[in-house]
Amino acid sequence: MCVDVNDIDYELPERLIAQTPCEPRDAARLLVNAPSGMIHRHVSDIDSLFHEGDVMVVNHTRVLPARLKLRRQTGGAVEVLLLEEKQDHAFRWEALVKPGGKLSARELLVDVAGGAVLHVVQRSEAGDTFYVEFVTPDHKSMMDRIIELGEMPLPPYITTRLDDANRYQTVFAHNQKSSAAPTAGLHFTNELLERIRSRGVRICEVELVVGLDTFKPISVDNPLDHQIHTESYRVPAETLTACQEAHSHGKRVIAIGTTATRALESATTFNSLSGRTNLFITPGYQWKIVDLMVTNFHMPRTTLLLMIEAFIGKQWREVYAEAIAREYRMLSFGDAMLLYRDTNVSG
């Protein structure tokens, strides 16, 4: 059981942090913790590791150009990262605002030409984000304004300019909602998806709107005390039925990414196909539906590493050590893993 943040820490060489996406998408390397031992492949080979009757589940959320560079009326620069639209208030979003220490309620933030963009409503209940409201007549105008002003919200460790914004979108993305990409899905091409289908694998979708915990490291000594933020999810009934039917025939459910994993496990844990999830998957979690997971390599000291340890146990250290020794590309634009769940690490 992980009781200290050092239990999910490792030395990440800066030189291995991928600054640009792999070309083509499925040329990324793939480290597999197969039952027979670790093997090295490429994502383009992944269909050979799937079986007829398996179900592969992807998160179809699309990334908004959610980073807005605005100004206070006093002239100071402000960066607003839109996290999630609040359905109970028109044009209202939860957002990270930097610097935010001196912002006041109802303060107006403007674009470079001085045009009104949004008001600061107040700090959120959690205290580390703000509620902001767009100055706009309707929802379409608001989305047009976001697309006009916004930039792709790449993680701060990526410092190289992304020339093609579509490379931070999956080929199956729709419904523009998220403030970050479900990065495991970035490796798939339409041609690879067709090869996977041709092997008799059913591909299904879920939606999980990627939010604040993608950006927030664990800042407490005991990771289990970390307060995880809720995220909106939706699992279509046909997706859950397909997963259940696969299990009933001895086949496997393969989640593409930690977000698809969280959506599936939330639906089965809470017995609800949609809603907001605060599911915090930590070592000892009793897995209900996901058998294999495709995921990128994660930052040290994050909730995602806790999920990986819950999935494969302490073996995660061997996997990461192997990847670093062989100089795999790390993090959002990096290479990938195909992880087989260790049934001995959970109930």
QUIURPE-V425319 format. One record per residue. N is the residue number from 1. RES is the residue in one small letter. PHI is phi in degrees with one decimal (none if undefined). BURIAL is b if it has 24 or more other C-alpha atoms within 12 Angstrom, else e. D_CENTER is the distance of its C-alpha to the mean C-alpha in Angstrom with 2 decimals. Layout:
# QUIURPE-V425319
n:res:phi:burial:d_center
N:RES:PHI:BURIAL:D_CENTER
N:RES:PHI:BURIAL:D_CENTER
This chain:
# QUIURPE-V425319
n:res:phi:burial:d_center
1:m:none:e:24.19
2:c:-78.9:b:22.19
3:v:-127.2:e:24.14
4:d:-142.1:e:23.75
5:v:-61.1:b:20.91
6:n:-66.2:e:22.72
7:d:-68.0:b:21.93
8:i:-120.8:b:18.34
9:d:-110.7:b:19.51
10:y:-155.9:e:20.41
11:e:-87.0:e:21.88
12:l:-101.7:b:19.54
13:p:-64.2:e:21.93
14:e:-59.6:e:21.13
15:r:-65.1:e:22.63
16:l:-91.6:b:19.94
17:i:-74.6:b:17.03
18:a:-66.1:b:16.59
19:q:-98.0:b:17.49
20:t:-136.0:b:17.55
21:p:-70.9:b:15.98
22:c:-72.2:b:18.12
23:e:-123.4:e:20.81
24:p:-67.9:e:21.00
25:r:-53.4:b:17.41
26:d:-85.7:b:18.51
27:a:-80.8:b:20.69
28:a:-59.0:b:18.05
29:r:-73.8:b:19.39
30:l:-135.2:b:18.39
31:l:-97.5:b:19.35
32:v:-116.1:b:20.27
33:n:-91.7:b:21.39
34:a:-62.6:e:23.85
35:p:-54.9:e:26.38
36:s:-84.5:e:29.01
37:g:129.2:e:27.23
38:m:-71.1:e:24.73
39:i:-130.6:e:25.05
40:h:-120.4:b:23.86
41:r:-136.2:b:23.07
42:h:-121.9:b:21.22
43:v:-58.5:b:18.49
44:s:-61.3:b:21.40
45:d:-92.4:b:23.12
46:i:-64.0:b:20.51
47:d:-61.8:b:22.49
48:s:-71.3:e:25.37
49:l:-95.9:b:23.51
50:f:-97.3:b:22.93
51:h:-116.7:b:25.79
52:e:-57.2:b:27.43
53:g:95.7:b:26.39
54:d:-64.7:b:22.87
55:v:-121.5:b:20.09
56:m:-107.1:b:16.82
57:v:-119.1:b:14.03
58:v:-116.5:b:11.37
59:n:-94.5:b:8.95
60:h:-90.1:b:11.08
61:t:-60.1:b:9.58
62:r:-108.5:b:10.94
63:v:-85.3:b:10.32
64:l:-78.4:b:13.27
65:p:-74.2:b:15.33
66:a:-88.5:b:14.60
67:r:-97.0:b:16.37
68:l:-111.0:b:20.05
69:k:-97.8:b:22.81
70:l:-119.7:b:25.58
71:r:-136.8:b:28.76
72:r:-76.8:b:30.61
73:q:-68.0:b:34.08
74:t:-79.3:e:35.51
75:g:108.5:e:34.00
76:g:-71.7:e:31.23
77:a:-75.7:e:27.94
78:v:-137.5:b:24.83
79:e:-109.5:b:21.17
80:v:-112.0:b:19.23
81:l:-108.9:b:15.45
82:l:-70.3:b:14.98
83:l:-101.3:b:12.37
84:e:-163.7:b:13.67
85:e:-74.5:b:17.01
86:k:-90.6:e:19.35
87:q:-72.0:e:21.08
88:d:-89.3:e:24.17
89:h:-138.0:e:25.17
90:a:-63.8:e:25.73
91:f:66.7:b:23.91
92:r:-99.0:b:22.37
93:w:-131.2:b:18.89
94:e:-90.1:b:17.37
95:a:-148.8:b:16.80
96:l:-88.0:b:16.87
97:v:-126.8:b:20.27
98:k:-133.1:b:21.71
99:p:-74.8:e:24.49
100:g:-118.1:b:24.76
101:g:-62.3:e:27.58
102:k:-106.2:e:30.37
103:l:-68.5:b:28.86
104:s:-120.1:e:30.99
105:a:-59.5:e:30.66
106:r:69.7:e:31.47
107:e:-66.3:b:31.22
108:l:-96.3:b:30.79
109:l:-107.8:b:28.42
110:v:-125.2:b:29.63
111:d:-85.7:b:28.85
112:v:-64.1:e:30.82
113:a:-89.6:e:33.73
114:g:90.1:e:33.96
115:g:-76.0:e:32.72
116:a:-64.3:b:31.23
117:v:-116.0:b:27.48
118:l:-153.7:b:26.48
119:h:-101.4:b:27.93
120:v:-83.4:b:26.56
121:v:-85.2:b:27.14
122:q:-174.6:b:26.58
123:r:-69.7:b:24.36
124:s:-73.4:e:22.06
125:e:-61.0:e:23.22
126:a:-71.3:e:20.85
127:g:90.9:e:22.52
128:d:-102.7:e:19.73
129:t:-133.9:b:18.78
130:f:-123.0:b:21.14
131:y:-97.9:b:21.88
132:v:-128.9:b:22.98
133:e:-128.2:b:24.81
134:f:-76.2:b:25.41
135:v:-89.7:b:29.06
136:t:-157.1:e:29.15
137:p:-80.3:e:31.34
138:d:-157.7:e:28.86
139:h:-65.1:e:25.26
140:k:-62.1:e:25.80
141:s:-63.1:e:27.21
142:m:-62.7:b:24.31
143:m:-65.4:b:21.78
144:d:-61.7:e:24.30
145:r:-66.4:b:24.49
146:i:-62.8:b:20.76
147:i:-66.0:e:20.85
148:e:-66.3:e:24.11
149:l:-96.8:b:23.13
150:g:-82.8:b:19.41
151:e:-120.8:b:17.73
152:m:-61.7:b:14.34
153:p:-83.2:b:12.32
154:l:-64.4:b:11.92
155:p:-59.6:b:11.29
156:p:-64.1:e:14.82
157:y:-79.8:e:15.43
158:i:-97.3:b:15.59
159:t:-109.5:e:19.08
160:t:-86.4:e:20.19
161:r:-63.5:e:20.44
162:l:-94.3:e:18.47
163:d:-73.1:e:21.37
164:d:-115.7:e:19.69
165:a:-60.9:e:16.90
166:n:-67.6:e:16.27
167:r:-75.3:b:15.00
168:y:-105.0:b:11.71
169:q:-126.6:b:11.68
170:t:-78.5:b:11.75
171:v:-71.9:b:15.33
172:f:-105.4:b:14.70
173:a:-74.7:b:12.92
174:h:-155.4:e:14.93
175:n:65.5:e:15.06
176:q:-73.1:b:14.02
177:k:-143.2:b:12.18
178:s:-90.8:b:8.82
179:s:-99.9:b:8.98
180:a:-159.6:b:6.23
181:a:-82.6:b:5.67
182:p:-76.0:b:4.01
183:t:-66.7:b:6.21
184:a:-60.4:b:8.17
185:g:-72.7:b:9.54
186:l:-63.9:b:10.95
187:h:-79.5:b:13.67
188:f:-93.0:b:15.29
189:t:-108.3:b:18.37
190:n:-62.3:e:20.45
191:e:-66.1:e:23.14
192:l:-65.6:b:21.10
193:l:-60.7:b:19.98
194:e:-67.1:e:23.72
195:r:-66.0:b:24.74
196:i:-64.5:b:22.45
197:r:-62.3:b:24.04
198:s:-66.9:e:27.43
199:r:-86.2:e:27.11
200:g:86.2:e:27.03
201:v:-94.2:b:23.34
202:r:-88.4:b:22.13
203:i:-106.7:b:18.81
204:c:-123.2:b:17.40
205:e:-117.9:b:14.65
206:v:-134.8:b:12.69
207:e:-130.8:b:10.85
208:l:-133.0:b:8.29
209:v:-79.9:b:8.14
210:v:-71.1:b:5.21
211:g:-126.3:b:7.81
212:l:-60.7:b:9.86
213:d:-67.5:b:8.82
214:t:-64.4:b:6.27
215:f:-101.3:b:9.75
216:k:-99.8:b:12.11
217:p:-75.4:b:13.73
218:i:-75.6:b:16.00
219:s:-116.5:e:19.37
220:v:-110.8:e:21.64
221:d:-64.7:e:23.76
222:n:-99.9:e:22.84
223:p:-56.7:b:19.08
224:l:-69.9:b:20.01
225:d:-88.5:e:21.24
226:h:-63.4:b:17.91
227:q:-92.6:e:17.37
228:i:-85.2:b:13.90
229:h:-82.1:b:13.18
230:t:-81.3:b:13.10
231:e:-134.4:b:10.68
232:s:-79.4:b:12.28
233:y:-139.8:b:12.13
234:r:-150.3:b:14.66
235:v:-118.5:b:15.88
236:p:-57.8:b:18.92
237:a:-57.7:e:22.00
238:e:-68.8:e:22.60
239:t:-67.7:b:19.30
240:l:-63.9:b:20.18
241:t:-62.1:e:23.76
242:a:-61.7:b:22.91
243:c:-65.7:b:21.09
244:q:-65.9:b:24.10
245:e:-66.2:e:26.54
246:a:-60.5:b:25.00
247:h:-62.8:e:25.45
248:s:-66.1:e:28.93
249:h:-105.5:e:29.89
250:g:74.4:e:28.61
251:k:-99.2:b:25.67
252:r:-117.4:b:22.05
253:v:-105.9:b:18.66
254:i:-112.9:b:16.06
255:a:-93.2:b:12.38
256:i:-93.2:b:10.33
257:g:102.7:b:7.14
258:t:-68.2:b:6.44
259:t:-72.8:b:5.17
260:a:-63.2:b:8.47
261:t:-60.8:b:10.11
262:r:-65.1:b:9.72
263:a:-63.3:b:11.00
264:l:-63.1:b:13.82
265:e:-69.4:b:14.84
266:s:-66.5:b:14.92
267:a:-60.0:b:17.15
268:t:-83.6:b:19.45
269:t:-69.5:e:19.57
270:f:-96.2:e:20.40
271:n:52.8:e:22.26
272:s:-145.0:e:20.72
273:l:-78.6:b:19.03
274:s:-155.7:b:17.45
275:g:143.6:e:17.21
276:r:-115.5:b:15.28
277:t:-111.9:b:13.92
278:n:-114.6:b:14.53
279:l:-61.8:b:14.28
280:f:-113.9:b:14.14
281:i:-87.4:b:14.28
282:t:-128.4:b:16.70
283:p:-52.0:b:19.48
284:g:101.1:b:21.96
285:y:-59.9:b:19.64
286:q:-92.6:b:21.38
287:w:-68.3:b:19.23
288:k:-115.9:b:20.25
289:i:-145.1:b:18.81
290:v:-87.4:b:16.45
291:d:-105.3:b:18.68
292:l:-130.7:b:16.78
293:m:-135.6:b:13.22
294:v:-99.1:b:12.14
295:t:-151.8:b:9.65
296:n:-81.0:b:9.95
297:f:-82.6:b:11.79
298:h:-110.6:b:10.50
299:m:-63.5:b:12.36
300:p:-61.9:b:15.34
301:r:58.9:b:15.77
302:t:-124.6:b:12.26
303:t:-63.0:b:11.36
304:l:-67.5:b:9.23
305:l:-67.9:b:12.66
306:l:-61.5:b:14.33
307:m:-63.5:b:12.53
308:i:-62.9:b:13.58
309:e:-64.5:b:17.02
310:a:-62.6:b:17.27
311:f:-85.5:b:16.71
312:i:-124.8:b:19.08
313:g:73.4:b:20.94
314:k:-66.3:b:22.30
315:q:-59.5:b:22.21
316:w:-56.7:b:18.88
317:r:-65.9:b:21.20
318:e:-65.5:e:23.24
319:v:-63.1:b:20.36
320:y:-66.4:b:19.08
321:a:-61.6:e:22.76
322:e:-63.6:e:23.46
323:a:-63.0:b:20.64
324:i:-68.2:b:21.90
325:a:-61.6:e:25.47
326:r:-96.0:e:24.90
327:e:56.4:e:23.02
328:y:-64.5:b:19.77
329:r:-80.6:b:17.58
330:m:-109.7:b:14.77
331:l:72.1:b:11.26
332:s:-57.5:b:9.22
333:f:-98.0:b:12.41
334:g:-89.8:b:13.86
335:d:-80.8:b:15.01
336:a:-132.0:b:13.69
337:m:-123.5:b:14.90
338:l:-113.5:b:16.16
339:l:-107.4:b:16.69
340:y:-92.1:b:19.47
341:r:-65.1:b:19.37
342:d:-86.5:b:22.33
343:t:-70.0:e:24.24
344:n:-88.4:e:26.25
345:v:-100.5:b:23.64
346:s:-146.3:e:23.17
347:g:-79.4:e:25.49
